[in-house]
Amino acid sequence: MTLKIHIDDSAPPYEQVRARISEQARSGALPVGYRLPTVRGLAETLGLAANTVAKAYRALEADGVIETRGRNGTFVAAAGSAAERETASAAQAYAERVRRLGLSEEAALAAVRDALRAAYGG
């Protein structure tokens, strides 16, 4: 498992850890069932406080990306369901935001289509 934290990044360190583990789990770089380092172990490796890594692990567990099996450790959970939950959560947040901004449903959908075309090179 390879993680790098960038101090000059605007995202807080726990969010960087959460995002990178989530990305690696979704991409398959961290396969389902992969045992993650302990909170203390990863914190030492990254030069972070244990509480920072613990916060990232809690967020990942809440998202369904990882699962803790007591003393046996923390593992990458089934990727499909985690990706679906993360997608649904992002879609919900987007829908709430565009509604607050006053966009019509058509304008919001057009923005999503444009973003997807750009992301997928279409």
Buried (B, 14 or more C-beta within 10 A) or exposed (E): BEBEBEEEEEEEBBBBBBBBBBEBBBEEBBEEEBEBBBBEEBBEEBEBEBEBBBBBBBBBBEBBBBBBEEEEEBBBBBBEEBBEBBEEEEEEEBEEEBEEEEBEEEEBEEEBEEEEEEEEEE
